[in-house]
Amino acid sequence: MIDYNNFMSNTQHVGDSSGWLTLKNFGGFIANSGVNVTPDLAMQHTAVYACVQVLADSLAMLPLDLYRRTKKNGKQYKEKATDHRLYSILHDTPNPETTSFAWRQSMMCMLGLRGNHYAQIIRDGAGRVIGIYQLLSDRMEVRRRIPSGKLAYLYTLFDGSVAALEPEDVLHIQGLTLDGINGLNPIAYNRHTIGASMAMEEFGSTLFKNGATPSGVVSGEGVKSMSDTAFERFKESFKANFQGLMNAGKPLILEDGFKFTPITINNKDGQYLESRKFTKSEIASIYRVPLHMINDLDKATFSNIEHQSLEFVIHTIMPWAVRIEQSLNKTLLSDSERGEYYIKFNISALLRGDMKTRYEAYGMAIKDGWMNRNEPRDLEDMNPVDGLDEYLYPLNMAPASETNKKENL
């Protein structure tokens, strides 16, 4: 166990763009609506949950493979490095407790809710990776050593003790970042939008629970005859029972000639549902998730859903995949291995389209001669067939150089 006080005196905190200190010291982020917004509370909000789940599931379903670069007849080829120890760790099980799908799903959840994913890398005596164990992002603090400038990762254990991890023993994937070290916390940076939507959701729940929304002016002849003490007692009682979000919708019972005059608009006139839809759209824009993917089909058509899904892959999933690939290559592969091996997602798994479109594309690729007949079978999880590895070329086509030779004869 490290000497925590001595260690801290020789390090400095690296920014707070991830919101780590705010969460640690104050327990959340206060929005303008007065709602305390934390990643866990935000995840209880339908729109946030749906967006994070769409991102997590989309990324986790992509095949993640380790490839080897090879050369043959002066040309560079690639092949899956299934004989490398790291292949099964990435593709199947990063550790005995977790599947690759669950690990990457959880990774994307941490990135979507906290802006950072951390995992401890376990190596054998030769420095080879033998396991990857995810760490909770809200228990990690990044500090910089003085005077070396080397980073240190401090992880708070469940018993309250702190473990210091070296950078080479931590897989750190950042979301959008300002300093290149800490990913921005999307919940903290968008707390006002998310907090407003959470407040409206809570208000709506309370409204339907209580069935009415008394708000207005209490008047009557009895007010004139009340003493100051009685008036203050009445005011405090009224405030305690009928003011505030938790009291919204309580039935109001008056006596002694008092009457209540409503002065607020009803929920229909206040466009309550429209406001909910607007904030849902705003939250979807934070995560760059198309609305039809979180069950908002008001403006969806068959054609624009297809294009929106394509844009989702290119502009949302692709940047996340590249970010994760580069972090994995940087941390899990040694300097000598990076020239021969690389880690990559198969994004085409999200671009396969319907069966008719896929088969038509395969047919064109085979006829144009840049795919053999076994390659589509592999993409469709079918075994190869003997004799289908040969590439076909149209008989009425020839290289331009051959055409020029014939013209010059």
C-alpha positions as CSV (number, residue, x, y, z in Angstrom):
1,M,0.0,0.0,0.0
2,I,1.3,3.4,-0.9
3,D,2.1,6.2,1.5
4,Y,-0.9,8.3,0.4
5,N,0.0,11.6,2.1
6,N,3.6,11.5,0.8
7,F,2.4,10.5,-2.7
8,M,-0.2,13.3,-2.9
9,S,2.4,15.9,-1.8
10,N,4.5,15.1,-4.9
11,T,1.6,15.1,-7.4
12,Q,-0.8,17.7,-8.8
13,H,-4.4,17.2,-10.0
14,V,-4.8,17.1,-13.8
15,G,-7.8,19.4,-14.4
16,D,-11.4,18.6,-13.6
17,S,-12.9,18.4,-17.1
18,S,-14.3,15.0,-16.2
19,G,-16.2,16.4,-13.2
20,W,-14.5,14.0,-10.8
21,L,-13.9,16.6,-8.0
22,T,-17.4,18.0,-8.3
23,L,-18.9,14.6,-7.9
24,K,-16.5,13.6,-5.1
25,N,-16.9,16.8,-3.0
26,F,-20.5,17.8,-3.8
27,G,-22.2,14.7,-4.9
28,G,-23.6,16.0,-8.2
29,F,-24.1,18.9,-10.5
30,I,-26.9,21.4,-9.7
31,A,-28.9,22.5,-12.7
32,N,-30.7,25.8,-13.1
33,S,-33.9,24.0,-12.5
34,G,-32.7,23.2,-9.0
35,V,-32.4,19.4,-9.8
36,N,-29.3,17.6,-8.6
37,V,-28.0,15.9,-11.7
38,T,-25.6,12.9,-11.4
39,P,-24.7,10.3,-13.9
40,D,-26.7,7.7,-12.0
41,L,-29.8,9.9,-11.6
42,A,-29.5,11.0,-15.3
43,M,-29.5,7.3,-16.3
44,Q,-33.0,7.0,-14.6
45,H,-34.3,9.5,-17.2
46,T,-35.8,7.8,-20.2
47,A,-34.1,9.8,-22.9
48,V,-30.7,9.5,-21.4
49,Y,-31.1,5.8,-20.7
50,A,-32.3,5.2,-24.3
51,C,-29.4,7.2,-25.9
52,V,-26.7,5.5,-23.8
53,Q,-28.2,2.1,-24.5
54,V,-28.3,2.7,-28.2
55,L,-24.6,3.7,-28.2
56,A,-23.6,0.9,-25.9
57,D,-25.4,-1.8,-27.8
58,S,-24.3,-0.5,-31.2
59,L,-20.6,-0.5,-30.3
60,A,-20.7,-3.8,-28.3
61,M,-22.2,-5.7,-31.3
62,L,-19.3,-4.8,-33.6
63,P,-16.7,-7.5,-34.1
64,L,-13.4,-6.5,-32.4
65,D,-10.4,-8.3,-33.8
66,L,-6.7,-8.3,-33.7
67,Y,-5.1,-8.4,-37.2
68,R,-1.6,-9.3,-38.4
69,R,0.0,-7.5,-41.4
70,T,1.6,-9.9,-43.8
71,K,3.3,-9.5,-47.2
72,K,3.0,-11.9,-50.1
73,N,4.5,-11.3,-53.6
74,G,5.3,-7.7,-52.6
75,K,1.7,-7.0,-51.6
76,Q,0.5,-6.3,-48.1
77,Y,-2.3,-8.5,-46.7
78,K,-4.0,-8.8,-43.4
79,E,-5.2,-11.8,-41.5
80,K,-6.9,-12.3,-38.1
81,A,-4.2,-13.1,-35.5
82,T,-6.1,-15.9,-33.8
83,D,-2.9,-17.4,-32.5
84,H,-2.1,-14.3,-30.5
85,R,-3.1,-14.3,-26.8
86,L,-4.6,-10.8,-27.1
87,Y,-7.1,-12.0,-29.8
88,S,-9.3,-14.0,-27.4
89,I,-9.1,-11.3,-24.8
90,L,-10.5,-8.7,-27.1
91,H,-12.8,-11.0,-29.1
92,D,-14.2,-13.3,-26.4
93,T,-13.4,-12.7,-22.7
94,P,-11.2,-9.8,-21.3
95,N,-11.3,-11.6,-18.0
96,P,-12.9,-14.8,-16.6
97,E,-15.8,-12.8,-15.2
98,T,-16.9,-10.8,-18.3
99,T,-17.6,-11.3,-22.0
100,S,-16.2,-9.0,-24.6
101,F,-19.7,-7.8,-25.4
102,A,-20.5,-6.9,-21.8
103,W,-17.1,-5.2,-21.4
104,R,-17.5,-3.0,-24.4
105,Q,-21.2,-2.3,-23.5
106,S,-20.1,-1.1,-20.1
107,M,-17.2,0.8,-21.6
108,M,-19.6,2.8,-23.8
109,C,-22.0,3.4,-20.8
110,M,-19.1,4.9,-18.8
111,L,-18.1,7.1,-21.8
112,G,-21.7,8.2,-22.3
113,L,-22.3,9.0,-18.6
114,R,-18.9,10.1,-17.3
115,G,-16.8,10.8,-20.3
116,N,-14.0,8.3,-19.3
117,H,-13.5,4.6,-19.3
118,Y,-10.8,3.0,-17.1
119,A,-9.7,-0.6,-16.9
120,Q,-6.8,-2.3,-15.1
121,I,-4.4,-4.2,-17.3
122,I,-3.0,-7.5,-15.9
123,R,0.3,-8.6,-17.4
124,D,2.4,-11.7,-16.9
125,G,6.1,-11.7,-16.1
126,A,7.0,-11.0,-19.7
127,G,4.8,-8.0,-19.9
128,R,2.1,-9.6,-22.0
129,V,-1.5,-8.8,-21.4
130,I,-3.4,-11.7,-19.8
131,G,-6.5,-9.8,-18.5
132,I,-8.5,-6.5,-18.5
133,Y,-10.7,-5.6,-15.6
134,Q,-12.9,-2.6,-15.7
135,L,-12.7,0.1,-13.0
136,L,-15.4,2.4,-11.9
137,S,-14.8,5.8,-13.4
138,D,-16.1,7.8,-10.5
139,R,-13.5,6.3,-8.2
140,M,-10.5,7.2,-10.4
141,E,-8.5,10.4,-10.2
142,V,-5.7,11.3,-12.5
143,R,-2.7,13.1,-11.1
144,R,0.7,14.2,-12.5
145,R,3.9,13.4,-10.6
146,I,6.3,16.2,-9.7
147,P,8.9,16.8,-11.1
148,S,8.9,13.8,-13.6
149,G,5.6,14.9,-15.2
150,K,4.5,11.2,-15.4
151,L,0.8,10.5,-14.9
152,A,-0.5,8.4,-12.0
153,Y,-3.9,6.9,-11.6
154,L,-5.3,6.9,-8.1
155,Y,-8.2,4.4,-7.6
156,T,-10.3,4.5,-4.4
157,L,-11.1,1.0,-3.2
158,F,-14.3,0.0,-1.5
159,D,-12.6,0.0,1.9
160,G,-11.5,3.6,1.4
161,S,-7.9,2.9,0.7
162,V,-6.2,4.3,-2.4
163,A,-4.2,2.3,-5.0
164,A,-1.8,4.1,-7.3
165,L,-1.6,2.6,-10.8
166,E,1.1,3.2,-13.4
167,P,-0.1,4.5,-16.8
168,E,1.0,1.3,-18.6
169,D,-1.3,-0.6,-16.3
170,V,-4.4,1.4,-17.0
171,L,-6.5,1.4,-20.2
172,H,-7.9,4.9,-20.3
173,I,-10.3,5.9,-23.0
174,Q,-11.5,9.5,-23.1
175,G,-14.5,11.0,-24.7
176,L,-14.4,14.5,-26.0
177,T,-11.5,16.1,-24.3
178,L,-10.0,19.6,-23.8
179,D,-6.6,18.6,-22.3
180,G,-6.0,15.3,-23.9
181,I,-6.1,13.5,-20.6
182,N,-9.6,13.8,-19.1
183,G,-12.7,13.3,-21.1
184,L,-15.5,15.8,-20.7
185,N,-18.4,14.6,-18.6
186,P,-21.5,14.9,-20.8
187,I,-23.8,14.9,-17.9
188,A,-22.0,17.8,-16.2
189,Y,-21.6,19.9,-19.3
190,N,-25.3,19.4,-20.2
191,R,-26.8,19.4,-16.7
192,H,-29.1,22.3,-17.4
193,T,-30.8,20.6,-20.3
194,I,-30.9,17.2,-18.6
195,G,-32.0,18.8,-15.3
196,A,-34.9,20.6,-16.9
197,S,-36.1,17.4,-18.6
198,M,-35.8,15.5,-15.3
199,A,-37.7,18.3,-13.5
200,M,-40.5,18.1,-16.0
201,E,-40.6,14.3,-15.8
202,E,-40.8,14.5,-12.0
203,F,-43.5,17.2,-12.2
204,G,-45.5,15.2,-14.6
205,S,-45.3,12.1,-12.3
206,T,-46.4,14.2,-9.3
207,L,-49.2,15.8,-11.3
208,F,-50.7,12.5,-12.4
209,K,-50.2,11.1,-8.9
210,N,-52.2,13.9,-7.2
211,G,-54.6,14.7,-10.0
212,A,-54.8,18.5,-9.7
213,T,-52.6,21.5,-9.8
214,P,-53.8,24.2,-7.4
215,S,-51.9,27.4,-7.8
216,G,-53.2,30.9,-7.5
217,V,-54.5,33.5,-4.9
218,V,-56.2,32.7,-1.6
219,S,-58.6,35.4,-0.5
220,G,-61.6,36.0,1.8
221,E,-63.0,38.2,4.5
222,G,-61.3,36.1,7.2
223,V,-57.9,37.4,6.1
224,K,-58.7,40.8,7.5
225,S,-59.6,39.5,11.0
226,M,-56.5,37.3,11.3
227,S,-53.8,38.3,13.8
228,D,-50.3,38.5,12.6
229,T,-49.4,35.2,14.4
230,A,-52.4,33.4,12.8
231,F,-51.6,34.8,9.4
232,E,-48.0,33.7,9.6
233,R,-49.1,30.3,10.8
234,F,-51.6,30.0,7.9
235,K,-49.0,31.1,5.4
236,E,-46.4,28.6,6.6
237,S,-49.0,25.8,6.7
238,F,-50.1,26.6,3.2
239,K,-46.5,26.7,2.0
240,A,-45.6,23.4,3.6
241,N,-48.6,21.6,2.2
242,F,-49.1,23.1,-1.2
243,Q,-45.8,24.7,-2.5
244,G,-42.9,22.9,-4.2
245,L,-42.6,20.1,-6.7
246,M,-43.5,17.3,-4.3
247,N,-46.8,19.1,-3.4
248,A,-47.8,19.8,-6.9
249,G,-51.4,18.6,-7.5
250,K,-52.5,18.3,-3.9
251,P,-56.2,19.1,-3.5
252,L,-56.8,22.4,-1.7
253,I,-59.4,22.5,1.2
254,L,-60.3,26.0,2.5
255,E,-62.7,27.1,5.2
256,D,-63.9,30.3,7.0
257,G,-65.0,32.0,3.8
258,F,-61.7,31.7,2.0
259,K,-61.6,31.1,-1.7
260,F,-58.9,30.1,-4.2
261,T,-58.5,31.8,-7.5
262,P,-56.3,29.9,-10.0
263,I,-53.9,32.1,-11.9
264,T,-51.8,29.5,-13.7
265,I,-52.4,28.0,-17.2
266,N,-53.2,24.3,-17.5
267,N,-50.7,21.8,-18.9
268,K,-52.3,21.7,-22.3
269,D,-52.0,25.4,-22.8
270,G,-48.5,25.3,-21.3
271,Q,-47.5,22.8,-24.0
272,Y,-46.2,20.4,-21.4
273,L,-46.0,17.5,-23.8
274,E,-44.3,19.7,-26.5
275,S,-41.7,20.8,-23.9
276,R,-41.0,17.1,-23.0
277,K,-40.5,16.3,-26.7
278,F,-38.2,19.3,-27.2
279,T,-35.9,18.3,-24.3
280,K,-36.0,14.7,-25.5
281,S,-34.7,16.0,-28.8
282,E,-32.1,18.1,-27.1
283,I,-30.8,15.1,-25.1
284,A,-30.7,13.0,-28.3
285,S,-28.6,15.8,-29.9
286,I,-26.1,15.6,-27.0
287,Y,-25.4,12.0,-27.9
288,R,-25.9,12.4,-31.7
289,V,-28.6,9.7,-31.7
290,P,-31.4,9.9,-34.3
291,L,-34.8,10.3,-32.7
292,H,-36.3,7.3,-34.3
293,M,-33.7,5.2,-32.4
294,I,-35.2,6.3,-29.1
295,N,-38.8,5.7,-30.2
296,D,-39.7,9.1,-31.5
297,L,-41.2,8.5,-34.9
298,D,-43.2,11.7,-35.3
299,K,-41.2,12.9,-38.4
300,A,-39.8,9.6,-39.5
301,T,-40.3,8.1,-42.9
302,F,-38.8,4.9,-44.4
303,S,-36.4,6.9,-46.6
304,N,-35.1,9.4,-44.0
305,I,-34.8,6.6,-41.4
306,E,-32.4,4.8,-43.7
307,H,-30.3,7.9,-44.3
308,Q,-30.3,8.8,-40.6
309,S,-29.2,5.3,-39.7
310,L,-26.3,5.6,-42.1
311,E,-25.4,9.0,-40.7
312,F,-25.5,7.5,-37.2
313,V,-22.9,4.9,-38.2
314,I,-20.6,7.4,-39.9
315,H,-20.9,10.4,-37.6
316,T,-21.6,8.8,-34.2
317,I,-20.4,5.2,-34.0
318,M,-17.3,5.6,-36.3
319,P,-15.7,8.4,-34.2
320,W,-16.2,6.3,-31.0
321,A,-14.8,3.2,-32.7
322,V,-11.7,5.1,-33.9
323,R,-11.1,6.6,-30.5
324,I,-11.3,3.2,-28.8
325,E,-9.2,1.5,-31.4
326,Q,-6.4,4.0,-31.0
327,S,-6.4,3.7,-27.2
328,L,-6.4,-0.1,-27.4
329,N,-3.5,-0.1,-29.9
330,K,-1.5,2.4,-27.9
331,T,-1.9,0.6,-24.5
332,L,-2.2,-3.1,-25.3
333,L,0.4,-3.6,-28.0
334,S,4.1,-3.2,-27.4
335,D,6.2,-0.9,-29.5
336,S,7.6,-3.9,-31.5
337,E,4.1,-5.4,-32.0
338,R,2.5,-2.2,-33.5
339,G,4.4,-2.6,-36.7
340,E,2.9,-6.1,-37.2
341,Y,-0.4,-6.1,-35.4
342,Y,-3.3,-3.7,-35.0
343,I,-6.8,-3.8,-33.4
344,K,-9.8,-2.8,-35.3
345,F,-13.6,-2.9,-35.2
346,N,-15.6,-4.2,-38.2
347,I,-17.9,-1.3,-38.9
348,S,-19.4,-3.0,-41.9
349,A,-21.5,-5.1,-39.5
350,L,-23.7,-2.0,-39.1
351,L,-23.8,-1.2,-42.8
352,R,-25.0,-4.6,-44.1
353,G,-28.5,-3.5,-44.9
354,D,-31.4,-5.8,-45.8
355,M,-30.9,-9.2,-47.4
356,K,-31.9,-8.1,-50.9
357,T,-29.5,-5.1,-50.9
358,R,-26.6,-7.2,-49.5
359,Y,-27.0,-9.9,-52.1
360,E,-27.2,-7.4,-55.0
361,A,-24.0,-5.7,-53.7
362,Y,-22.3,-9.1,-53.4
363,G,-23.3,-9.9,-57.0
364,M,-21.9,-6.7,-58.4
365,A,-18.6,-7.2,-56.5
366,I,-18.2,-10.7,-57.8
367,K,-19.0,-9.6,-61.4
368,D,-16.6,-6.7,-61.2
369,G,-13.9,-9.1,-60.0
370,W,-12.9,-7.5,-56.7
371,M,-14.6,-10.2,-54.5
372,N,-14.5,-14.0,-55.1
373,R,-17.5,-16.1,-54.4
374,N,-16.3,-17.4,-51.0
375,E,-15.8,-13.9,-49.5
376,P,-19.5,-13.1,-49.4
377,R,-20.1,-16.5,-47.8
378,D,-17.6,-15.6,-45.1
379,L,-19.4,-12.3,-44.5
380,E,-22.7,-14.3,-44.1
381,D,-21.1,-16.7,-41.7
382,M,-21.2,-19.6,-44.2
383,N,-18.4,-22.1,-44.8
384,P,-16.2,-21.7,-47.9
385,V,-16.8,-24.0,-50.9
386,D,-14.0,-25.6,-52.9
387,G,-13.5,-24.0,-56.3
388,L,-15.0,-20.6,-55.4
389,D,-11.8,-18.8,-54.4
390,E,-11.1,-17.8,-58.0
391,Y,-11.9,-14.2,-59.0
392,L,-14.2,-13.7,-62.0
393,Y,-13.7,-10.9,-64.6
394,P,-16.2,-9.8,-67.3
395,L,-15.1,-11.0,-70.8
396,N,-16.0,-7.7,-72.5
397,M,-13.6,-5.7,-70.2
398,A,-9.9,-5.2,-70.4
399,P,-7.2,-2.9,-68.9
400,A,-6.9,0.4,-70.6
401,S,-3.2,-0.3,-71.4
402,E,-4.3,-3.4,-73.5
403,T,-6.8,-1.2,-75.4
404,N,-4.1,1.4,-76.2
405,K,-1.8,-1.3,-77.5
406,K,-4.5,-2.6,-79.9
407,E,-5.2,0.9,-81.2
408,N,-1.5,1.5,-82.0
409,L,-1.3,-1.7,-84.1
